[in-house]
Amino acid sequence: RTRSKRKRVSGFDIRPPASAMLAPTTAVAAAAAAQVPSVPATFNI
Amino acid sequence: CSRLHNRPTISPTLLLSNMYQRPDMITPGVDPQGQPLDPSKIQAHFEDFYEDIFEELDKFGEMESLNVCDNLADHMIGNVYVLFKEEDQAAAALKALQGRFYSGRPIIADFSPVTDFREATCR
């Protein structure tokens, strides 16, 4: 295809907007920050 | 199809579930704000997605096949199937993708038993 070599940002590693995430209060923010979001290993199609 | 698909512990093929989202996924030909979408814009959006996936996964080895389900029906919607030449390349890519995000959504990656996409139908 013929497309200009415009600089486009990949969609990889674009996280959800903060408003879409569960908004932790400052009291629990530190605990929440320590958790890694996990994907269920047994996801079904 | 029971939808109870077999998930192998190792395979040269990765399945990235529901990763591609058409810009007109709510109403065909219309964007989420209700504005008509030019078919060329939808095509360009798809090609940008394909390019992103290709460039990210090319780091892990040669791909023999990269299929993106560009559909609006429920079945396999937006699934991406990546067939690498070697199982260990797929394993490295899977490891690298887990826990990451694409365009604001989590990437859901797993091995897939499919190696011949012409024969890839549920029976």
Backbone of each chain as nested JSON, in Angstrom:
{
  "chains": [
    {"id": "A", "residues": [
      {"number": 1, "name": "ARG", "atoms": {"N": [0.833, -1.195, 0.0], "CA": [0.0, 0.0, 0.0], "C": [0.873, 1.252, 0.0]}},
      {"number": 2, "name": "THR", "atoms": {"N": [0.337, 2.329, -0.493], "CA": [1.121, 3.548, -0.531], "C": [0.586, 4.515, 0.505]}},
      {"number": 3, "name": "ARG", "atoms": {"N": [1.351, 4.628, 1.555], "CA": [0.942, 5.569, 2.599], "C": [2.134, 6.405, 2.995]}},
      {"number": 4, "name": "SER", "atoms": {"N": [1.83, 7.621, 3.419], "CA": [2.912, 8.501, 3.816], "C": [3.581, 7.914, 5.06]}},
      {"number": 5, "name": "LYS", "atoms": {"N": [4.827, 8.237, 5.239], "CA": [5.58, 7.725, 6.377], "C": [5.318, 8.607, 7.592]}},
      {"number": 6, "name": "ARG", "atoms": {"N": [4.047, 8.846, 7.863], "CA": [3.726, 9.68, 9.01], "C": [4.11, 8.942, 10.284]}},
      {"number": 7, "name": "LYS", "atoms": {"N": [4.493, 9.69, 11.287], "CA": [4.867, 9.1, 12.562], "C": [3.59, 8.812, 13.337]}},
      {"number": 8, "name": "ARG", "atoms": {"N": [3.331, 7.541, 13.539], "CA": [2.117, 7.162, 14.24], "C": [2.514, 6.425, 15.512]}},
      {"number": 9, "name": "VAL", "atoms": {"N": [1.805, 6.719, 16.581], "CA": [2.118, 6.074, 17.854], "C": [1.399, 4.732, 17.905]}},
      {"number": 10, "name": "SER", "atoms": {"N": [2.127, 3.69, 18.255], "CA": [1.524, 2.362, 18.373], "C": [0.516, 2.354, 19.517]}},
      {"number": 11, "name": "GLY", "atoms": {"N": [-0.511, 1.512, 19.368], "CA": [-1.507, 1.36, 20.43], "C": [-1.008, 0.513, 21.594]}},
      {"number": 12, "name": "PHE", "atoms": {"N": [0.175, -0.108, 21.414], "CA": [0.703, -0.947, 22.492], "C": [1.067, -0.103, 23.707]}},
      {"number": 13, "name": "ASP", "atoms": {"N": [0.771, -0.662, 24.86], "CA": [1.106, -0.048, 26.149], "C": [0.36, 1.252, 26.408]}},
      {"number": 14, "name": "ILE", "atoms": {"N": [-0.764, 1.439, 25.716], "CA": [-1.65, 2.544, 26.069], "C": [-2.628, 1.993, 27.092]}},
      {"number": 15, "name": "ARG", "atoms": {"N": [-2.519, 2.499, 28.292], "CA": [-3.347, 1.986, 29.396], "C": [-4.717, 2.639, 29.375]}},
      {"number": 16, "name": "PRO", "atoms": {"N": [-5.683, 2.046, 30.061], "CA": [-7.007, 2.663, 30.11], "C": [-6.924, 4.044, 30.762]}},
      {"number": 17, "name": "PRO", "atoms": {"N": [-7.811, 4.964, 30.387], "CA": [-7.808, 6.266, 31.046], "C": [-8.115, 6.107, 32.533]}},
      {"number": 18, "name": "ALA", "atoms": {"N": [-7.581, 6.999, 33.332], "CA": [-7.752, 6.897, 34.791], "C": [-9.226, 6.827, 35.164]}},
      {"number": 19, "name": "SER", "atoms": {"N": [-10.07, 7.512, 34.41], "CA": [-11.503, 7.535, 34.734], "C": [-12.153, 6.167, 34.554]}},
      {"number": 20, "name": "ALA", "atoms": {"N": [-11.511, 5.315, 33.713], "CA": [-12.074, 3.989, 33.466], "C": [-11.584, 2.969, 34.493]}},
      {"number": 21, "name": "MET", "atoms": {"N": [-10.556, 3.348, 35.229], "CA": [-10.009, 2.436, 36.237], "C": [-10.781, 2.632, 37.546]}},
      {"number": 22, "name": "LEU", "atoms": {"N": [-10.709, 1.65, 38.403], "CA": [-11.28, 1.82, 39.731], "C": [-10.476, 2.924, 40.42]}},
      {"number": 23, "name": "ALA", "atoms": {"N": [-11.166, 3.926, 40.933], "CA": [-10.467, 5.054, 41.53], "C": [-10.183, 4.777, 43.0]}},
      {"number": 24, "name": "PRO", "atoms": {"N": [-8.959, 4.426, 43.333], "CA": [-8.653, 4.152, 44.731], "C": [-8.528, 5.453, 45.52]}},
      {"number": 25, "name": "THR", "atoms": {"N": [-8.943, 5.436, 46.755], "CA": [-8.726, 6.597, 47.614], "C": [-7.246, 6.616, 47.974]}},
      {"number": 26, "name": "THR", "atoms": {"N": [-6.775, 7.72, 48.463], "CA": [-5.347, 7.807, 48.784], "C": [-4.957, 6.777, 49.826]}},
      {"number": 27, "name": "ALA", "atoms": {"N": [-5.885, 6.431, 50.724], "CA": [-5.573, 5.475, 51.782], "C": [-5.241, 4.102, 51.204]}},
      {"number": 28, "name": "VAL", "atoms": {"N": [-5.921, 3.714, 50.142], "CA": [-5.672, 2.378, 49.589], "C": [-4.826, 2.43, 48.318]}},
      {"number": 29, "name": "ALA", "atoms": {"N": [-4.46, 3.64, 47.908], "CA": [-3.716, 3.777, 46.652], "C": [-2.392, 3.034, 46.698]}},
      {"number": 30, "name": "ALA", "atoms": {"N": [-1.707, 3.116, 47.83], "CA": [-0.394, 2.469, 47.945], "C": [-0.535, 0.96, 47.822]}},
      {"number": 31, "name": "ALA", "atoms": {"N": [-1.561, 0.406, 48.458], "CA": [-1.79, -1.038, 48.392], "C": [-2.158, -1.444, 46.975]}},
      {"number": 32, "name": "ALA", "atoms": {"N": [-3.009, -0.628, 46.337], "CA": [-3.441, -0.949, 44.977], "C": [-2.274, -0.87, 44.011]}},
      {"number": 33, "name": "ALA", "atoms": {"N": [-1.377, 0.086, 44.238], "CA": [-0.242, 0.276, 43.337], "C": [0.69, -0.928, 43.356]}},
      {"number": 34, "name": "ALA", "atoms": {"N": [0.678, -1.641, 44.475], "CA": [1.573, -2.784, 44.605], "C": [1.049, -4.012, 43.872]}},
      {"number": 35, "name": "GLN", "atoms": {"N": [-0.223, -3.924, 43.444], "CA": [-0.806, -5.086, 42.772], "C": [-0.642, -4.993, 41.261]}},
      {"number": 36, "name": "VAL", "atoms": {"N": [-0.365, -6.105, 40.685], "CA": [-0.222, -6.167, 39.232], "C": [-1.558, -6.62, 38.658]}},
      {"number": 37, "name": "PRO", "atoms": {"N": [-2.109, -5.886, 37.671], "CA": [-3.365, -6.365, 37.093], "C": [-3.147, -7.703, 36.416]}},
      {"number": 38, "name": "SER", "atoms": {"N": [-3.951, -8.673, 36.758], "CA": [-3.718, -10.003, 36.196], "C": [-4.807, -10.373, 35.207]}},
      {"number": 39, "name": "VAL", "atoms": {"N": [-4.452, -11.219, 34.279], "CA": [-5.38, -11.727, 33.278], "C": [-5.666, -13.174, 33.648]}},
      {"number": 40, "name": "PRO", "atoms": {"N": [-6.924, -13.563, 33.707], "CA": [-7.19, -14.957, 34.079], "C": [-6.5, -15.917, 33.105]}},
      {"number": 41, "name": "ALA", "atoms": {"N": [-5.81, -16.898, 33.658], "CA": [-5.071, -17.833, 32.812], "C": [-6.025, -18.786, 32.095]}},
      {"number": 42, "name": "THR", "atoms": {"N": [-7.251, -18.853, 32.569], "CA": [-8.197, -19.807, 31.995], "C": [-9.32, -19.096, 31.268]}},
      {"number": 43, "name": "PHE", "atoms": {"N": [-8.961, -18.041, 30.559], "CA": [-9.968, -17.291, 29.82], "C": [-10.59, -18.171, 28.738]}},
      {"number": 44, "name": "ASN", "atoms": {"N": [-11.914, -18.106, 28.659], "CA": [-12.609, -18.888, 27.642], "C": [-13.017, -18.009, 26.478]}},
      {"number": 45, "name": "ILE", "atoms": {"N": [-12.921, -18.505, 25.264], "CA": [-13.351, -17.753, 24.091], "C": [-14.87, -17.685, 24.114]}}
    ]},
    {"id": "B", "residues": [
      {"number": 1, "name": "CYS", "atoms": {"N": [-20.87, -25.709, 18.142], "CA": [-19.597, -25.555, 18.85], "C": [-19.854, -25.305, 20.328]}},
      {"number": 2, "name": "SER", "atoms": {"N": [-19.177, -26.05, 21.183], "CA": [-19.4, -25.94, 22.63], "C": [-18.704, -24.72, 23.219]}},
      {"number": 3, "name": "ARG", "atoms": {"N": [-17.839, -24.106, 22.426], "CA": [-16.99, -22.994, 22.893], "C": [-15.982, -23.43, 23.964]}},
      {"number": 4, "name": "LEU", "atoms": {"N": [-15.96, -24.721, 24.256], "CA": [-14.966, -25.2, 25.215], "C": [-13.714, -25.56, 24.433]}},
      {"number": 5, "name": "HIS", "atoms": {"N": [-13.032, -24.533, 23.981], "CA": [-11.904, -24.763, 23.088], "C": [-10.686, -25.249, 23.859]}},
      {"number": 6, "name": "ASN", "atoms": {"N": [-9.962, -26.081, 23.181], "CA": [-8.756, -26.662, 23.721], "C": [-7.649, -25.589, 23.761]}},
      {"number": 7, "name": "ARG", "atoms": {"N": [-7.004, -25.471, 24.922], "CA": [-5.894, -24.512, 25.04], "C": [-4.611, -25.289, 25.314]}},
      {"number": 8, "name": "PRO", "atoms": {"N": [-3.791, -25.455, 24.3], "CA": [-2.583, -26.259, 24.49], "C": [-1.594, -25.553, 25.421]}},
      {"number": 9, "name": "THR", "atoms": {"N": [-0.679, -26.335, 25.989], "CA": [0.332, -25.746, 26.87], "C": [1.464, -25.132, 26.057]}},
      {"number": 10, "name": "ILE", "atoms": {"N": [1.591, -25.568, 24.807], "CA": [2.584, -24.973, 23.909], "C": [2.053, -25.105, 22.489]}},
      {"number": 11, "name": "SER", "atoms": {"N": [2.344, -24.113, 21.661], "CA": [1.878, -24.12, 20.279], "C": [2.638, -23.023, 19.539]}},
      {"number": 12, "name": "PRO", "atoms": {"N": [2.803, -23.152, 18.224], "CA": [3.404, -22.03, 17.488], "C": [2.4, -20.891, 17.261]}},
      {"number": 13, "name": "THR", "atoms": {"N": [1.126, -21.137, 17.619], "CA": [0.087, -20.129, 17.359], "C": [-0.371, -19.465, 18.649]}},
      {"number": 14, "name": "LEU", "atoms": {"N": [-0.484, -18.147, 18.595], "CA": [-1.047, -17.392, 19.714], "C": [-2.414, -16.867, 19.322]}},
      {"number": 15, "name": "LEU", "atoms": {"N": [-3.294, -16.819, 20.299], "CA": [-4.595, -16.184, 20.125], "C": [-4.639, -14.967, 21.04]}},
      {"number": 16, "name": "LEU", "atoms": {"N": [-4.887, -13.82, 20.455], "CA": [-5.079, -12.592, 21.225], "C": [-6.571, -12.296, 21.144]}},
      {"number": 17, "name": "SER", "atoms": {"N": [-7.271, -12.579, 22.242], "CA": [-8.73, -12.555, 22.195], "C": [-9.294, -11.143, 22.128]}},
      {"number": 18, "name": "ASN", "atoms": {"N": [-10.217, -10.971, 21.211], "CA": [-11.015, -9.731, 21.086], "C": [-10.15, -8.473, 21.03]}},
      {"number": 19, "name": "MET", "atoms": {"N": [-9.016, -8.575, 20.377], "CA": [-8.076, -7.443, 20.43], "C": [-8.425, -6.336, 19.442]}},
      {"number": 20, "name": "TYR", "atoms": {"N": [-8.952, -6.703, 18.277], "CA": [-9.273, -5.663, 17.287], "C": [-10.706, -5.181, 17.48]}},
      {"number": 21, "name": "GLN", "atoms": {"N": [-10.825, -3.886, 17.615], "CA": [-12.162, -3.295, 17.742], "C": [-12.385, -2.335, 16.59]}},
      {"number": 22, "name": "ARG", "atoms": {"N": [-13.357, -2.661, 15.763], "CA": [-13.676, -1.774, 14.635], "C": [-14.181, -0.428, 15.157]}},
      {"number": 23, "name": "PRO", "atoms": {"N": [-13.832, 0.66, 14.448], "CA": [-14.331, 1.969, 14.892], "C": [-15.85, 2.077, 14.759]}},
      {"number": 24, "name": "ASP", "atoms": {"N": [-16.445, 1.207, 13.935], "CA": [-17.909, 1.241, 13.781], "C": [-18.544, 0.005, 14.424]}},
      {"number": 25, "name": "MET", "atoms": {"N": [-17.964, -0.423, 15.551], "CA": [-18.433, -1.674, 16.152], "C": [-19.85, -1.571, 16.738]}},
      {"number": 26, "name": "ILE", "atoms": {"N": [-20.282, -0.379, 17.089], "CA": [-21.622, -0.253, 17.684], "C": [-22.691, -0.282, 16.593]}},
      {"number": 27, "name": "THR", "atoms": {"N": [-22.496, 0.551, 15.591], "CA": [-23.393, 0.549, 14.429], "C": [-22.528, 0.542, 13.171]}},
      {"number": 28, "name": "PRO", "atoms": {"N": [-22.729, -0.422, 12.259], "CA": [-21.891, -0.482, 11.059], "C": [-21.919, 0.841, 10.28]}},
      {"number": 29, "name": "GLY", "atoms": {"N": [-20.723, 1.338, 9.941], "CA": [-20.608, 2.555, 9.139], "C": [-20.718, 3.851, 9.929]}},
      {"number": 30, "name": "VAL", "atoms": {"N": [-20.887, 3.735, 11.246], "CA": [-21.098, 4.92, 12.075], "C": [-20.156, 4.864, 13.276]}},
      {"number": 31, "name": "ASP", "atoms": {"N": [-19.559, 5.992, 13.656], "CA": [-18.66, 5.971, 14.808], "C": [-19.463, 6.061, 16.121]}},
      {"number": 32, "name": "PRO", "atoms": {"N": [-18.793, 5.837, 17.27], "CA": [-19.556, 5.818, 18.546], "C": [-20.261, 7.139, 18.857]}},
      {"number": 33, "name": "GLN", "atoms": {"N": [-19.826, 8.231, 18.206], "CA": [-20.504, 9.516, 18.412], "C": [-21.661, 9.709, 17.434]}},
      {"number": 34, "name": "GLY", "atoms": {"N": [-21.917, 8.698, 16.611], "CA": [-23.039, 8.774, 15.676], "C": [-22.705, 9.42, 14.35]}},
      {"number": 35, "name": "GLN", "atoms": {"N": [-21.421, 9.72, 14.124], "CA": [-21.029, 10.352, 12.85], "C": [-20.708, 9.267, 11.813]}},
      {"number": 36, "name": "PRO", "atoms": {"N": [-21.134, 9.477, 10.56], "CA": [-20.814, 8.479, 9.528], "C": [-19.296, 8.334, 9.356]}},
      {"number": 37, "name": "LEU", "atoms": {"N": [-18.852, 7.108, 9.133], "CA": [-17.42, 6.837, 8.971], "C": [-17.134, 6.483, 7.514]}},
      {"number": 38, "name": "ASP", "atoms": {"N": [-16.146, 7.147, 6.961], "CA": [-15.704, 6.86, 5.601], "C": [-15.101, 5.441, 5.576]}},
      {"number": 39, "name": "PRO", "atoms": {"N": [-15.51, 4.583, 4.639], "CA": [-14.92, 3.223, 4.588], "C": [-13.391, 3.226, 4.505]}},
      {"number": 40, "name": "SER", "atoms": {"N": [-12.814, 4.274, 3.882], "CA": [-11.352, 4.324, 3.797], "C": [-10.738, 4.558, 5.182]}},
      {"number": 41, "name": "LYS", "atoms": {"N": [-11.455, 5.265, 6.052], "CA": [-10.968, 5.497, 7.425], "C": [-11.0, 4.181, 8.214]}},
      {"number": 42, "name": "ILE", "atoms": {"N": [-12.046, 3.392, 7.981], "CA": [-12.16, 2.099, 8.67], "C": [-11.019, 1.19, 8.203]}},
      {"number": 43, "name": "GLN", "atoms": {"N": [-10.747, 1.225, 6.907], "CA": [-9.663, 0.42, 6.346], "C": [-8.31, 0.864, 6.909]}},
      {"number": 44, "name": "ALA", "atoms": {"N": [-8.099, 2.182, 6.973], "CA": [-6.831, 2.714, 7.497], "C": [-6.665, 2.336, 8.968]}},
      {"number": 45, "name": "HIS", "atoms": {"N": [-7.754, 2.353, 9.714], "CA": [-7.723, 1.975, 11.131], "C": [-7.292, 0.513, 11.277]}},
      {"number": 46, "name": "PHE", "atoms": {"N": [-7.862, -0.335, 10.411], "CA": [-7.505, -1.755, 10.424], "C": [-6.018, -1.933, 10.083]}},
      {"number": 47, "name": "GLU", "atoms": {"N": [-5.574, -1.214, 9.07], "CA": [-4.18, -1.365, 8.629], "C": [-3.206, -0.876, 9.699]}},
      {"number": 48, "name": "ASP", "atoms": {"N": [-3.577, 0.193, 10.395], "CA": [-2.739, 0.679, 11.498], "C": [-2.641, -0.387, 12.594]}},
      {"number": 49, "name": "PHE", "atoms": {"N": [-3.778, -1.014, 12.9], "CA": [-3.802, -2.067, 13.909], "C": [-2.891, -3.222, 13.482]}},
      {"number": 50, "name": "TYR", "atoms": {"N": [-3.068, -3.655, 12.235], "CA": [-2.287, -4.778, 11.706], "C": [-0.783, -4.462, 11.79]}},
      {"number": 51, "name": "GLU", "atoms": {"N": [-0.446, -3.228, 11.433], "CA": [0.952, -2.794, 11.451], "C": [1.504, -2.81, 12.88]}},
      {"number": 52, "name": "ASP", "atoms": {"N": [0.697, -2.331, 13.831], "CA": [1.119, -2.339, 15.243], "C": [1.422, -3.759, 15.697]}},
      {"number": 53, "name": "ILE", "atoms": {"N": [0.509, -4.673, 15.396], "CA": [0.683, -6.067, 15.821], "C": [1.909, -6.664, 15.147]}},
      {"number": 54, "name": "PHE", "atoms": {"N": [2.003, -6.429, 13.845], "CA": [3.121, -7.015, 13.094], "C": [4.454, -6.524, 13.658]}},
      {"number": 55, "name": "GLU", "atoms": {"N": [4.564, -5.217, 13.868], "CA": [5.839, -4.662, 14.333], "C": [6.188, -5.155, 15.735]}},
      {"number": 56, "name": "GLU", "atoms": {"N": [5.179, -5.319, 16.581], "CA": [5.44, -5.762, 17.95], "C": [5.862, -7.231, 17.977]}},
      {"number": 57, "name": "LEU", "atoms": {"N": [5.215, -8.051, 17.153], "CA": [5.459, -9.49, 17.222], "C": [6.632, -9.94, 16.349]}},
      {"number": 58, "name": "ASP", "atoms": {"N": [6.993, -9.114, 15.391], "CA": [8.126, -9.416, 14.524], "C": [9.424, -9.518, 15.336]}},
      {"number": 59, "name": "LYS", "atoms": {"N": [9.427, -8.886, 16.518], "CA": [10.619, -8.923, 17.382], "C": [10.917, -10.337, 17.874]}},
      {"number": 60, "name": "PHE", "atoms": {"N": [9.906, -11.193, 17.885], "CA": [10.055, -12.513, 18.507], "C": [10.354, -13.617, 17.513]}},
      {"number": 61, "name": "GLY", "atoms": {"N": [10.297, -13.305, 16.246], "CA": [10.599, -14.323, 15.251], "C": [9.717, -14.167, 14.038]}},
      {"number": 62, "name": "GLU", "atoms": {"N": [10.011, -14.989, 13.041], "CA": [9.274, -14.875, 11.793], "C": [7.859, -15.427, 11.947]}},
      {"number": 63, "name": "MET", "atoms": {"N": [6.895, -14.637, 11.471], "CA": [5.508, -15.088, 11.514], "C": [5.15, -15.717, 10.169]}},
      {"number": 64, "name": "GLU", "atoms": {"N": [4.493, -16.837, 10.224], "CA": [4.027, -17.461, 8.988], "C": [2.647, -16.948, 8.63]}},
      {"number": 65, "name": "SER", "atoms": {"N": [1.894, -16.542, 9.643], "CA": [0.539, -16.082, 9.384], "C": [0.123, -15.122, 10.483]}},
      {"number": 66, "name": "LEU", "atoms": {"N": [-0.585, -14.068, 10.108], "CA": [-1.125, -13.114, 11.078], "C": [-2.543, -12.784, 10.634]}},
      {"number": 67, "name": "ASN", "atoms": {"N": [-3.503, -13.387, 11.329], "CA": [-4.913, -13.217, 10.954], "C": [-5.629, -12.367, 11.976]}},
      {"number": 68, "name": "VAL", "atoms": {"N": [-6.31, -11.347, 11.498], "CA": [-7.115, -10.5, 12.374], "C": [-8.573, -10.667, 11.968]}},
      {"number": 69, "name": "CYS", "atoms": {"N": [-9.415, -11.056, 12.907], "CA": [-10.842, -11.202, 12.624], "C": [-11.473, -9.81, 12.667]}},
      {"number": 70, "name": "ASP", "atoms": {"N": [-11.8, -9.297, 11.5], "CA": [-12.395, -7.961, 11.39], "C": [-13.894, -8.159, 11.188]}},
      {"number": 71, "name": "ASN", "atoms": {"N": [-14.546, -8.549, 12.269], "CA": [-15.966, -8.864, 12.145], "C": [-16.776, -8.086, 13.173]}},
      {"number": 72, "name": "LEU", "atoms": {"N": [-18.077, -8.124, 13.009], "CA": [-18.965, -7.465, 13.965], "C": [-19.856, -8.48, 14.682]}},
      {"number": 73, "name": "ALA", "atoms": {"N": [-19.838, -9.727, 14.229], "CA": [-20.638, -10.763, 14.89], "C": [-19.941, -11.187, 16.179]}},
      {"number": 74, "name": "ASP", "atoms": {"N": [-20.69, -11.795, 17.08], "CA": [-20.138, -12.172, 18.383], "C": [-18.998, -13.181, 18.272]}},
      {"number": 75, "name": "HIS", "atoms": {"N": [-19.123, -14.092, 17.345], "CA": [-18.207, -15.213, 17.294], "C": [-16.802, -14.76, 16.889]}},
      {"number": 76, "name": "MET", "atoms": {"N": [-15.852, -15.011, 17.748], "CA": [-14.431, -14.703, 17.517], "C": [-14.18, -13.22, 17.264]}},
      {"number": 77, "name": "ILE", "atoms": {"N": [-15.053, -12.366, 17.74], "CA": [-14.956, -10.949, 17.371], "C": [-13.587, -10.362, 17.728]}},
      {"number": 78, "name": "GLY", "atoms": {"N": [-12.956, -9.801, 16.709], "CA": [-11.674, -9.126, 16.901], "C": [-10.52, -10.024, 17.303]}},
      {"number": 79, "name": "ASN", "atoms": {"N": [-10.683, -11.339, 17.179], "CA": [-9.578, -12.229, 17.566], "C": [-8.402, -12.081, 16.602]}},
      {"number": 80, "name": "VAL", "atoms": {"N": [-7.208, -12.181, 17.174], "CA": [-5.985, -12.129, 16.365], "C": [-5.265, -13.464, 16.544]}},
      {"number": 81, "name": "TYR", "atoms": {"N": [-4.949, -14.109, 15.435], "CA": [-4.22, -15.389, 15.459], "C": [-2.855, -15.155, 14.835]}},
      {"number": 82, "name": "VAL", "atoms": {"N": [-1.822, -15.517, 15.568], "CA": [-0.453, -15.317, 15.098], "C": [0.25, -16.657, 15.057]}},
      {"number": 83, "name": "LEU", "atoms": {"N": [0.616, -17.086, 13.876], "CA": [1.344, -18.352, 13.728], "C": [2.817, -18.044, 13.505]}},
      {"number": 84, "name": "PHE", "atoms": {"N": [3.629, -18.414, 14.486], "CA": [5.077, -18.261, 14.351], "C": [5.655, -19.516, 13.71]}},
      {"number": 85, "name": "LYS", "atoms": {"N": [6.863, -19.389, 13.227], "CA": [7.534, -20.558, 12.656], "C": [7.82, -21.588, 13.751]}},
      {"number": 86, "name": "GLU", "atoms": {"N": [8.191, -21.077, 14.939], "CA": [8.618, -21.979, 16.01], "C": [7.803, -21.752, 17.279]}},
      {"number": 87, "name": "GLU", "atoms": {"N": [7.614, -22.826, 18.025], "CA": [6.868, -22.74, 19.285], "C": [7.539, -21.811, 20.294]}},
      {"number": 88, "name": "ASP", "atoms": {"N": [8.885, -21.853, 20.347], "CA": [9.546, -21.024, 21.368], "C": [9.419, -19.538, 21.065]}},
      {"number": 89, "name": "GLN", "atoms": {"N": [9.242, -19.197, 19.784], "CA": [9.005, -17.79, 19.432], "C": [7.629, -17.357, 19.947]}},
      {"number": 90, "name": "ALA", "atoms": {"N": [6.653, -18.237, 19.77], "CA": [5.297, -17.943, 20.268], "C": [5.317, -17.84, 21.787]}},
      {"number": 91, "name": "ALA", "atoms": {"N": [6.092, -18.719, 22.43], "CA": [6.165, -18.696, 23.893], "C": [6.784, -17.383, 24.379]}},
      {"number": 92, "name": "ALA", "atoms": {"N": [7.815, -16.922, 23.686], "CA": [8.469, -15.658, 24.079], "C": [7.514, -14.481, 23.87]}},
      {"number": 93, "name": "ALA", "atoms": {"N": [6.779, -14.516, 22.761], "CA": [5.825, -13.435, 22.482], "C": [4.704, -13.434, 23.525]}},
      {"number": 94, "name": "LEU", "atoms": {"N": [4.225, -14.63, 23.87], "CA": [3.152, -14.734, 24.871], "C": [3.606, -14.134, 26.199]}},
      {"number": 95, "name": "LYS", "atoms": {"N": [4.818, -14.497, 26.596], "CA": [5.361, -14.01, 27.858], "C": [5.464, -12.48, 27.837]}},
      {"number": 96, "name": "ALA", "atoms": {"N": [5.869, -11.958, 26.687], "CA": [6.064, -10.509, 26.574], "C": [4.743, -9.745, 26.52]}},
      {"number": 97, "name": "LEU", "atoms": {"N": [3.685, -10.402, 26.087], "CA": [2.399, -9.707, 25.93], "C": [1.563, -9.72, 27.194]}},
      {"number": 98, "name": "GLN", "atoms": {"N": [1.786, -10.711, 28.041], "CA": [0.905, -10.859, 29.198], "C": [1.022, -9.673, 30.155]}},
      {"number": 99, "name": "GLY", "atoms": {"N": [-0.136, -9.205, 30.596], "CA": [-0.188, -8.096, 31.535], "C": [-0.081, -6.727, 30.893]}},
      {"number": 100, "name": "ARG", "atoms": {"N": [0.028, -6.695, 29.553], "CA": [0.15, -5.391, 28.875], "C": [-1.201, -4.923, 28.351]}},
      {"number": 101, "name": "PHE", "atoms": {"N": [-1.194, -3.697, 27.842], "CA": [-2.419, -3.093, 27.321], "C": [-2.239, -2.736, 25.858]}},
      {"number": 102, "name": "TYR", "atoms": {"N": [-3.349, -2.736, 25.134], "CA": [-3.342, -2.198, 23.772], "C": [-4.517, -1.245, 23.66]}},
      {"number": 103, "name": "SER", "atoms": {"N": [-4.201, -0.01, 23.322], "CA": [-5.226, 0.99, 23.092], "C": [-6.257, 1.048, 24.228]}},
      {"number": 104, "name": "GLY", "atoms": {"N": [-5.74, 1.011, 25.462], "CA": [-6.613, 1.173, 26.625], "C": [-7.324, -0.086, 27.083]}},
      {"number": 105, "name": "ARG", "atoms": {"N": [-6.976, -1.231, 26.484], "CA": [-7.632, -2.48, 26.895], "C": [-6.561, -3.532, 27.186]}},
      {"number": 106, "name": "PRO", "atoms": {"N": [-6.825, -4.412, 28.175], "CA": [-5.826, -5.444, 28.463], "C": [-5.686, -6.43, 27.305]}},
      {"number": 107, "name": "ILE", "atoms": {"N": [-4.476, -6.908, 27.114], "CA": [-4.223, -7.918, 26.077], "C": [-4.461, -9.289, 26.705]}},
      {"number": 108, "name": "ILE", "atoms": {"N": [-5.319, -10.076, 26.08], "CA": [-5.62, -11.423, 26.575], "C": [-5.021, -12.412, 25.588]}},
      {"number": 109, "name": "ALA", "atoms": {"N": [-3.882, -12.978, 25.979], "CA": [-3.136, -13.835, 25.055], "C": [-3.048, -15.251, 25.598]}},
      {"number": 110, "name": "ASP", "atoms": {"N": [-3.096, -16.212, 24.678], "CA": [-2.97, -17.618, 25.041], "C": [-2.5, -18.384, 23.813]}},
      {"number": 111, "name": "PHE", "atoms": {"N": [-2.047, -19.612, 24.04], "CA": [-1.732, -20.453, 22.893], "C": [-3.038, -20.918, 22.253]}},
      {"number": 112, "name": "SER", "atoms": {"N": [-2.973, -21.177, 20.958], "CA": [-4.131, -21.7, 20.233], "C": [-3.717, -22.966, 19.492]}},
      {"number": 113, "name": "PRO", "atoms": {"N": [-4.601, -23.961, 19.409], "CA": [-4.231, -25.195, 18.696], "C": [-4.249, -25.036, 17.172]}},
      {"number": 114, "name": "VAL", "atoms": {"N": [-4.733, -23.908, 16.673], "CA": [-4.898, -23.748, 15.223], "C": [-3.544, -23.547, 14.54]}},
      {"number": 115, "name": "THR", "atoms": {"N": [-3.256, -24.376, 13.547], "CA": [-2.043, -24.157, 12.764], "C": [-2.353, -24.052, 11.278]}},
      {"number": 116, "name": "ASP", "atoms": {"N": [-3.549, -24.457, 10.891], "CA": [-3.963, -24.346, 9.488], "C": [-5.283, -23.579, 9.462]}},
      {"number": 117, "name": "PHE", "atoms": {"N": [-5.209, -22.327, 9.063], "CA": [-6.381, -21.467, 9.171], "C": [-7.479, -21.816, 8.151]}},
      {"number": 118, "name": "ARG", "atoms": {"N": [-7.111, -22.535, 7.105], "CA": [-8.149, -22.959, 6.15], "C": [-9.029, -24.036, 6.761]}},
      {"number": 119, "name": "GLU", "atoms": {"N": [-8.452, -24.744, 7.744], "CA": [-9.189, -25.843, 8.372], "C": [-9.719, -25.448, 9.744]}},
      {"number": 120, "name": "ALA", "atoms": {"N": [-9.595, -24.158, 10.079], "CA": [-9.901, -23.721, 11.447], "C": [-11.388, -23.458, 11.654]}},
      {"number": 121, "name": "THR", "atoms": {"N": [-12.153, -24.526, 11.659], "CA": [-13.563, -24.376, 12.005], "C": [-13.881, -25.36, 13.114]}},
      {"number": 122, "name": "CYS", "atoms": {"N": [-14.82, -24.975, 13.952], "CA": [-15.242, -25.883, 15.022], "C": [-16.118, -26.969, 14.424]}},
      {"number": 123, "name": "ARG", "atoms": {"N": [-15.917, -28.166, 14.921], "CA": [-16.726, -29.266, 14.398], "C": [-17.477, -29.916, 15.539]}}
    ]}
  ]
}
